[in-house]
Amino acid sequence: MPVPTSPPPTPVIATAPTERALLPDVLRGAALWGILCVNMQDFAGYSEWQQTGIDRAAQVVIDLFINGKAVSVFALLFGAGAYTLLTRGGAGLLLRRLVTLLGLGLAHYILVWHGDIIANYAVLALALLPLAAVRWRLLAWLGSMLCLGWLGFTGLQAAVEYSGIYMRGNEPELPATYLTLVWQRLQEALPNLLGVVVFDGAWLLGLFCLGGALYRSGVLYRPAEHTATLRRLLWLGLLGLPLSILLAWCNTQSSYFAALLGLMARFGGGVCLGLVYLGALGLLVVAGRTGPLRHLAASGRLSMTNYFAQSIAMTWLCYPYGGGLYGHLGAAGALLIALIFGAAQVALSGLYLRYFERGPAEWLVRRLVYGR
């Protein structure tokens, strides 16, 4: 069960709640909410390019401001967290945590939802172990090169498929029973994990390195010392917004070429606008003007618990063995559900943290990594 608010003294390598920096928690809470808004496409089983009317308008909003941005911020923060553990506890501590996350991620994939990212992150973050001593400037350069290389490779694929002969298909049908779906995912778990590592590995590892640079440079945890850097990050929006507009257009097309081009726009624009969001929130934190955004920190502190809760609730709401909404919702309805559920998670997280220090998933990870 979760740990009460009056625990015994924590180890020196842990971060006590009173020492937590506000900016990473607010960013994590916002990213988690955004990820739900985007993941609702998969939960609800609708295709972006088939949306019309109000659903098309909702899809455009998602593509412009959330799609690719939330997951990029989440990956940056995962990298920052990995380098936090490397700095405070060494490679052994990070390795124990990654093995724990791999197990939980695979369980989440098989038992709950095929869109798990925890296991993917855990496997790819193993590549950070040889980079433990790298300084932040080199991490920033390496991360940038990995991301640009991945974008170039995907762009080459899009150029090869320029004819647009291959069409994107509709969302697949789901088995009617839970056990059938679990058996199917059990067979697909390792091939899917390998596929993500091969296809998205360079991109995600690049984001992890950039997150490590943000941690080691002090931008995330000492934003008041880096206001000039935070302001410079805002200018990246000049590049991220056109790419997001391109993504919105690609998601109105059915060709495979549009899918590849949209993938480039999604991730390229996502990391640019993600850094813009980081810069804007960082400046608000420095100025003490976060206002209601401050409440997102509670959700960010319980990010793993909330992430798993999103998958459990939305699959039971949408899948055939639950509410059966799969295939019956458009982008607007799915977005409305995500906004309501995300707001509820923020409110409940704040209430929960009045009585407990950690969420159930955070408690379990800590117990498996640190022991008693």
C-alpha positions in Angstrom: 0.0 0.0 0.0 1.2 3.6 -0.5 3.5 5.2 2.0 1.9 7.7 4.5 3.0 11.3 4.7 5.0 10.7 7.8 7.6 8.2 6.6 11.0 7.4 8.2 13.9 9.4 6.8 14.6 8.6 3.1 18.0 7.7 1.7 20.3 10.5 0.8 20.0 9.7 -3.0 16.2 10.2 -2.9 14.6 13.6 -3.4 12.3 14.7 -0.5 9.0 16.3 -1.5 10.1 19.6 0.1 13.2 19.6 -2.2 11.3 19.0 -5.4 11.7 21.5 -8.2 8.4 22.8 -9.4 9.2 23.1 -13.1 9.8 19.4 -13.9 6.6 18.3 -12.0 4.4 20.9 -13.7 5.9 19.9 -17.1 5.4 16.2 -16.4 1.8 16.8 -15.3 1.0 18.8 -18.4 2.7 16.2 -20.7 0.8 13.4 -19.1 -2.5 15.2 -19.8 -1.5 15.9 -23.3 -0.5 12.3 -23.9 -3.9 11.2 -22.9 -5.5 13.6 -25.4 -3.4 12.1 -28.2 -3.7 8.5 -27.0 -7.5 8.7 -27.2 -7.2 8.2 -30.9 -6.0 4.7 -30.2 -8.3 4.1 -27.3 -11.4 5.2 -29.3 -10.3 3.7 -32.6 -10.7 6.6 -35.0 -8.5 7.5 -37.9 -7.2 11.1 -38.1 -7.6 11.4 -41.9 -11.3 10.4 -41.7 -12.4 13.1 -39.4 -14.9 15.8 -40.6 -16.8 18.8 -39.2 -16.2 19.4 -35.5 -14.1 16.2 -35.3 -11.8 17.6 -37.9 -11.5 20.9 -35.9 -10.7 18.9 -32.8 -8.0 16.9 -34.7 -6.4 20.1 -35.9 -6.2 21.5 -32.4 -4.6 18.3 -31.2 -2.1 18.3 -34.1 -1.2 22.0 -33.6 -0.7 22.0 -29.9 -0.4 18.5 -28.4 0.4 15.8 -30.9 4.2 15.0 -30.6 4.7 17.8 -28.1 3.5 16.1 -25.0 5.4 12.9 -25.6 8.6 14.8 -26.5 8.4 16.6 -23.2 7.8 13.3 -21.4 10.8 11.8 -23.1 13.0 14.8 -22.2 12.0 14.5 -18.6 12.7 10.7 -18.6 16.2 11.5 -19.8 16.6 14.1 -17.1 15.4 11.6 -14.5 17.9 9.0 -15.7 20.8 11.4 -15.4 19.5 12.4 -12.0 19.9 8.8 -10.9 23.3 8.4 -12.6 24.6 11.5 -10.8 23.2 10.6 -7.3 23.4 6.8 -7.3 25.5 5.7 -10.2 25.0 3.2 -13.0 23.8 0.4 -10.6 20.9 2.4 -9.3 19.8 3.4 -12.8 20.1 -0.2 -14.1 17.9 -1.5 -11.2 15.3 1.1 -12.0 15.3 0.4 -15.7 14.9 -3.4 -15.1 12.0 -2.6 -12.8 10.4 -0.3 -15.4 10.9 -2.9 -18.1 9.0 -5.5 -16.1 6.1 -3.1 -15.3 6.0 -1.8 -18.8 5.7 -5.3 -20.3 2.9 -6.1 -17.7 1.1 -2.9 -18.7 1.5 -3.8 -22.4 0.2 -7.4 -22.1 -2.5 -6.9 -19.4 -3.8 -3.4 -20.2 -2.9 -1.7 -23.4 -0.6 -2.2 -26.4 0.5 1.5 -26.5 2.9 1.2 -23.5 6.0 3.5 -23.6 7.5 2.5 -20.3 9.1 -0.7 -21.5 10.4 1.1 -24.6 12.0 3.8 -22.6 13.6 1.3 -20.2 15.3 -0.6 -22.9 16.5 2.4 -24.8 17.8 4.2 -21.7 20.3 1.3 -21.2 22.3 3.1 -23.9 22.8 6.0 -21.4 25.0 3.9 -19.1 28.1 4.4 -21.2 27.3 8.1 -21.4 27.2 8.6 -17.6 30.1 10.9 -17.4 29.4 13.0 -20.5 29.0 16.7 -19.9 25.9 18.6 -20.8 27.2 20.4 -23.9 28.3 17.1 -25.5 24.9 15.5 -24.5 23.1 18.4 -26.1 25.2 18.0 -29.3 24.7 14.2 -29.4 21.0 14.4 -28.7 20.6 16.9 -31.5 22.5 14.8 -34.0 20.5 11.7 -33.2 17.2 13.5 -33.6 18.3 15.1 -36.9 19.6 11.8 -38.2 16.4 10.1 -37.4 14.4 12.9 -39.2 16.6 12.6 -42.2 16.1 8.9 -42.4 12.4 9.2 -42.1 12.4 12.0 -44.7 14.3 9.6 -47.1 11.6 7.0 -46.6 8.9 9.6 -47.4 10.7 10.6 -50.6 10.9 6.9 -51.7 7.2 6.6 -51.2 6.4 9.9 -52.9 4.1 8.1 -55.4 1.5 7.8 -52.6 0.4 4.4 -54.0 0.2 2.8 -50.6 -2.8 3.9 -48.5 -3.2 4.0 -44.8 -5.8 1.6 -43.5 -8.5 2.1 -40.9 -8.1 1.2 -37.3 -8.1 -2.6 -36.7 -10.9 -4.5 -35.2 -10.5 -5.7 -31.6 -11.2 -9.1 -30.2 -14.5 -9.3 -28.2 -13.0 -10.8 -25.0 -10.3 -9.6 -22.7 -8.5 -12.9 -22.5 -8.3 -13.1 -26.3 -6.8 -9.6 -26.4 -4.3 -10.5 -23.6 -3.1 -13.6 -25.5 -2.7 -11.6 -28.7 -0.6 -9.0 -26.9 1.5 -11.6 -25.1 2.6 -12.9 -28.5 3.2 -9.4 -29.9 5.0 -7.9 -26.8 8.7 -8.7 -27.7 8.4 -8.2 -31.5 6.7 -4.8 -30.8 9.4 -3.8 -28.3 12.1 -4.7 -30.8 10.3 -2.8 -33.6 10.1 0.4 -31.5 13.7 0.1 -30.5 14.8 -0.3 -34.1 12.5 2.3 -35.7 12.3 5.0 -32.9 15.4 4.2 -31.0 17.6 7.0 -32.4 14.9 9.6 -31.8 14.1 8.6 -28.3 17.7 8.3 -27.3 18.3 11.7 -28.7 15.6 13.1 -26.5 17.0 11.3 -23.5 20.4 13.0 -24.1 18.8 16.4 -24.5 16.9 15.8 -21.2 20.2 14.9 -19.6 21.7 18.1 -20.9 18.8 20.1 -19.4 19.4 18.4 -16.1 23.1 18.8 -16.0 23.1 22.4 -17.2 20.6 23.3 -14.4 17.9 24.6 -16.7 15.2 22.3 -15.3 16.0 22.5 -11.6 17.5 26.0 -11.4 15.5 27.9 -14.0 16.2 31.3 -12.2 19.8 31.0 -13.2 19.0 30.3 -16.9 16.3 32.9 -17.9 18.3 33.8 -21.0 18.3 30.1 -22.2 14.6 29.8 -21.4 13.9 32.9 -23.6 15.9 31.5 -26.4 13.9 28.3 -26.3 10.8 30.3 -27.1 12.1 31.1 -30.5 12.0 27.5 -31.5 8.3 27.9 -31.8 8.9 29.7 -35.1 10.0 26.3 -36.5 7.7 24.1 -34.5 4.4 25.8 -35.5 4.8 25.4 -39.3 5.7 21.8 -38.8 2.6 21.3 -36.7 0.5 22.9 -39.5 2.1 20.4 -41.9 1.2 17.6 -39.5 -2.4 18.8 -39.4 -2.5 18.8 -43.2 -0.9 15.3 -43.5 -3.5 13.9 -41.1 -6.2 14.9 -43.6 -4.6 12.6 -46.2 -4.8 8.8 -46.6 -1.6 8.0 -48.4 1.4 6.3 -46.9 3.6 9.2 -48.1 1.5 11.6 -46.0 1.8 9.3 -43.0 5.6 9.3 -43.2 5.8 13.1 -43.8 3.4 13.6 -40.9 5.6 11.5 -38.7 8.5 13.8 -39.5 6.4 16.8 -38.8 5.0 15.3 -35.6 8.3 14.6 -34.0 10.2 17.5 -35.4 7.6 20.0 -34.6 6.9 18.2 -31.3 10.4 18.6 -29.9 10.5 22.3 -31.0 7.2 23.3 -29.5 7.9 21.0 -26.5 11.0 23.1 -25.8 8.9 26.2 -26.2 6.5 25.0 -23.6 9.5 24.3 -21.3 10.8 27.8 -21.8 7.5 29.4 -21.3 6.7 27.4 -18.1 10.2 28.0 -16.8 9.9 31.7 -17.1 6.5 31.6 -15.4 8.0 29.6 -12.5 10.9 32.1 -12.2 8.4 34.9 -12.1 6.2 33.1 -9.6 3.2 33.4 -12.0 2.3 29.8 -12.7 -1.2 30.4 -11.3 -3.5 27.4 -11.8 -0.8 25.6 -13.8 0.9 25.0 -10.4 -1.7 22.3 -9.7 -0.3 20.2 -12.5 2.7 19.4 -10.3 0.5 17.0 -8.2 -0.3 15.0 -11.3 3.3 15.1 -12.3 4.4 13.7 -9.0 2.1 10.7 -9.5 2.9 10.4 -13.2 3.3 6.6 -13.4 0.2 5.9 -11.3 -1.8 8.4 -13.5 -0.4 6.9 -16.7 -1.5 3.4 -15.8 -4.8 4.7 -14.5 -5.4 6.4 -17.9 -4.8 3.1 -19.8 -7.0 1.1 -17.4 -9.9 3.5 -17.4 -9.9 4.3 -21.2 -9.6 0.6 -22.3 -12.5 -0.4 -20.1 -14.5 2.6 -21.3 -13.8 2.0 -25.0 -12.9 -1.7 -25.6 -15.5 -4.4 -26.4 -15.2 -6.1 -23.0 -16.1 -2.7 -21.3 -18.1 0.3 -22.5 -17.8 -0.6 -26.1 -17.2 2.9 -27.4 -14.3 1.7 -29.7 -15.1 2.9 -33.3 -18.1 5.0 -32.1 -16.2 8.2 -31.1 -14.7 10.9 -33.2 -11.8 13.2 -32.3 -14.1 15.8 -30.6 -15.8 13.3 -28.3 -12.5 11.6 -27.5 -10.8 14.9 -26.8 -13.7 15.9 -24.5 -13.4 12.7 -22.5 -9.6 13.2 -22.2 -9.9 16.8 -21.0 -12.5 15.8 -18.3 -10.5 12.7 -17.2 -7.2 14.7 -17.1 -8.8 17.4 -15.0 -10.1 14.9 -12.6 -6.7 13.3 -12.3 -5.1 16.7 -11.5 -7.7 17.3 -8.8 -7.5 13.9 -7.3 -3.7 13.9 -7.3 -3.7 17.0 -5.2 -6.1 15.5 -2.8 -4.2 12.2 -2.6 -0.9 13.9 -1.8 -2.4 15.5 1.2 -2.4 12.1 2.8 0.2 10.1 1.0 3.7 10.8 -0.2 3.7 8.5 -3.2 1.2 6.9 -5.6 0.8 3.1 -5.7 3.0 2.7 -8.8 5.7 5.1 -7.5 5.7 3.2 -4.2 6.0 -0.2 -5.9 8.9 1.1 -8.1 10.7 2.5 -5.1 10.2 -0.7 -3.1 11.6 -2.8 -6.0 14.5 -0.5 -6.6 15.6 0.5 -3.1 14.1 -2.3 -1.0 12.8 -1.3 2.5 
